Amino acid sequence: MPTRKQFRIICPMNKKNIKTYLPFILLALSFLMIAAGFMREENYEVFTKAAHICLECIGIG
């Protein structure tokens, strides 16, 4: 069974490092997902659905 020192060498990510880097990792993943949506031109679909919902809310559509 490895000692604590050996375990740190094997697994350098401790809870402090994870808490530090997690927001940046999530931010990078969100930017990648947004970019993928723009590349697939899904922004037009989202805008169209939003416009229909908005028009339905005010009673026009």
Rosetta silent file (secondary structure, phi, psi, omega in degrees, C-alpha in Angstrom):
SEQUENCE: MPTRKQFRIICPMNKKNIKTYLPFILLALSFLMIAAGFMREENYEVFTKAAHICLECIGIG
SCORE:     score description
SCORE:     0.000 S_00000001
   1 L     0.000  129.765 -177.565    0.000    0.000    0.000 S_00000001
   2 L   -72.282  147.680  176.192    1.515    3.382   -0.990 S_00000001
   3 L   -78.240  173.245 -179.198    2.280    5.946    1.634 S_00000001
   4 H   -60.612  -40.560 -179.449    0.833    9.458    1.484 S_00000001
   5 H   -64.572  -42.163  178.570    3.989   10.840   -0.082 S_00000001
   6 H   -67.267  -36.062  178.932    3.986    8.160   -2.760 S_00000001
   7 H   -66.037  -37.062  176.929    0.291    8.730   -3.412 S_00000001
   8 H   -63.427  -35.065  177.749    0.922   12.449   -3.992 S_00000001
   9 H   -68.964  -39.701 -179.134    3.503   11.532   -6.599 S_00000001
  10 H   -71.265  -43.820 -175.252    1.040    9.158   -8.275 S_00000001
  11 L  -124.032   88.393 -174.927   -1.959   11.510   -8.043 S_00000001
  12 L   -73.965  -13.410 -179.559   -0.850   15.184   -7.965 S_00000001
  13 L   -83.644  110.084  174.318   -4.423   16.565   -8.141 S_00000001
  14 L  -104.373 -178.820 -174.879   -5.657   17.176   -4.632 S_00000001
  15 H   -62.667  -34.571  179.932   -8.910   18.848   -3.573 S_00000001
  16 H   -65.772  -43.032  179.178   -7.346   22.315   -3.485 S_00000001
  17 H   -65.719  -39.953  179.995   -6.091   22.015   -7.065 S_00000001
  18 H   -64.709  -43.711  179.077   -9.429   20.704   -8.292 S_00000001
  19 H   -65.443  -29.264  179.699  -11.318   23.572   -6.635 S_00000001
  20 H   -75.101  -43.314 -173.311   -8.874   26.038   -8.173 S_00000001
  21 H   -90.691  -18.149 -175.304   -9.004   24.734  -11.735 S_00000001
  22 H   -57.919  -45.454  178.431  -12.623   23.555  -11.960 S_00000001
  23 H   -60.735  -36.718 -179.781  -14.153   26.972  -12.845 S_00000001
  24 H   -71.466  -36.919  177.423  -11.612   27.480  -15.619 S_00000001
  25 H   -65.618  -44.368  178.822  -12.177   23.993  -16.998 S_00000001
  26 H   -65.530  -37.898  177.315  -15.951   24.520  -17.009 S_00000001
  27 H   -63.958  -43.304  178.724  -15.551   27.932  -18.642 S_00000001
  28 H   -64.603  -41.548  178.132  -13.358   26.464  -21.382 S_00000001
  29 H   -64.854  -37.473  179.020  -15.848   23.641  -21.974 S_00000001
  30 H   -67.092  -39.652  176.776  -18.732   26.096  -22.193 S_00000001
  31 H   -63.668  -38.254  177.659  -16.865   28.185  -24.779 S_00000001
  32 H   -65.183  -39.881  178.828  -16.184   25.029  -26.786 S_00000001
  33 H   -68.144  -39.451  177.245  -19.862   24.064  -26.691 S_00000001
  34 H   -64.377  -43.218  178.545  -20.946   27.566  -27.737 S_00000001
  35 H   -63.487  -39.588  178.050  -18.444   27.520  -30.600 S_00000001
  36 H   -64.085  -38.403  177.575  -19.690   24.096  -31.692 S_00000001
  37 H   -64.722  -40.099  177.703  -23.258   25.428  -31.700 S_00000001
  38 H   -67.862  -37.183  179.373  -22.260   28.388  -33.861 S_00000001
  39 H   -66.101  -31.940  178.175  -20.391   26.126  -36.269 S_00000001
  40 L   -87.781    2.680  179.317  -23.520   23.995  -36.647 S_00000001
  41 L    58.440   38.707  177.839  -25.577   27.198  -37.104 S_00000001
  42 H   -81.106  -11.693  179.604  -27.847   26.318  -34.202 S_00000001
  43 H   -64.409  -31.546  177.683  -28.010   29.969  -33.159 S_00000001
  44 H   -67.257  -40.373  178.771  -30.640   30.583  -35.869 S_00000001
  45 H   -64.626  -42.471  179.370  -32.788   27.768  -34.507 S_00000001
  46 H   -65.077  -42.933  179.118  -32.526   29.121  -30.960 S_00000001
  47 H   -63.807  -41.123  179.317  -33.402   32.643  -32.112 S_00000001
  48 H   -62.918  -45.494  178.792  -36.402   31.370  -34.082 S_00000001
  49 H   -63.947  -39.976  179.337  -37.744   29.408  -31.116 S_00000001
  50 H   -64.794  -39.291  179.129  -37.210   32.389  -28.811 S_00000001
  51 H   -66.362  -40.450  178.107  -39.078   34.682  -31.184 S_00000001
  52 H   -65.147  -42.079  179.553  -42.040   32.268  -31.416 S_00000001
  53 H   -64.606  -41.609 -178.958  -42.213   31.920  -27.635 S_00000001
  54 H   -64.865  -42.153  179.146  -42.041   35.691  -27.194 S_00000001
  55 H   -67.157  -35.036  176.946  -44.805   36.262  -29.739 S_00000001
  56 H   -67.903  -33.584 -179.490  -46.959   33.619  -28.077 S_00000001
  57 H   -65.792  -37.053 -178.604  -46.488   35.297  -24.696 S_00000001
  58 H   -91.588   -0.803  173.018  -47.866   38.606  -25.918 S_00000001
  59 L    90.046   12.168  179.609  -50.678   36.907  -27.838 S_00000001
  60 L   -90.236  -42.497 -173.740  -49.675   37.606  -31.433 S_00000001
  61 L   -93.268    0.000    0.000  -48.350   34.227  -32.509 S_00000001
